[in-house]
């Protein structure tokens, strides 16, 4: 007997077409109860379309959407027990914060006394108990966002959808709200589906991340796996900074050669492959300081360096003409001596690279 709970949300073979344009293509995805799930991708990738299909503002061309095992395609939006927070908040300017939060309860015909109790509790959750009488124009952007969140939570939804909710805030306030959203989500245990094109938001907040491009769901995994083991070239380039290097395999894929240097792989590859190297995993040394003969390293030339405060981001050119990014911390032997044209050597651990089938092989 299977005692696992049903997914809070399930997309089963979901496709959405608009004429000749396919916005979402054959998406299969289960989201667990209480999970904070982020849909991440560039504009036009299909992530907001998936949200609209779940919320009931659109219908799939093929496939079905389920909540807790029940197909909901025939349910109108108000019967789906889904709260929605948009980027522009959509607050009524002529209503106070409390009246905005009470609006969905009023539309459901809830008695005034019960409405007042729920509104007070919802404003307390978002730390705005003392601003219920304020109008949106009297609130900061972050406070307006909290009101919109309280309105989405006040009726006790099973699922909370958030579409770029922090996009209108400055970076400092976004960072603060990320912490608040995670606190509230843990406190309430509500399932959150969070749409964003900001990878730092998704990686910082989500239990799992789904990467979308061209209407397709390319990879679903926890943030650490997405970063360390991307499924393809698009995911590798989209998440963080990296260098994707062409290499030649040897001994049947047991290792690779690049710029005359060889490195064994922890797990052999059976197909032609490229390697993904993150800049924080690259160690640079001055070419004047010899590297031990038994240590893997490649010769390179510095082409550009950018100061980041905590150190430098350096672009180097390998002897075969490929570019590689590396981080140089402030106390590094090369700090302050990163002039263009400087000869260096670069090394990285074999366990720090990700292996991807070459784009021609995928």
Secondary structure, 3 states (H helix, E strand, C coil): CCCCCCCCEEEEEEEEEECCEEEEEEEEEEECCCCEEEEEECCCCCHHHHHHHHHCCCCCCEEEEEECCEECCCCCHHHCCEEEEECCCCCCCCCEHHHHHHHHHHHCCCCHHHHHHHHHHHHHHCCCHHHCCCEHHHCCHHHHHHHHHHHHHCCCCCEEEEECCCCCCCHHHHHHHHHHHHHHHHHHCCEEEEEECCHHHHHHHCCEEEEEECCEEEEEECHHHHHHCCCCHHHHHHCCCCEEEECEEEHHHCEEEECCEEEECCCCCCCCEEEEECHHHCEEEECCCCCCCCCCCEEEEEEEEEECCCEEEEEEEECCCCEEEEEEECCCCCCCCCCCCCEEEEECCHHHCEEEECCCCC
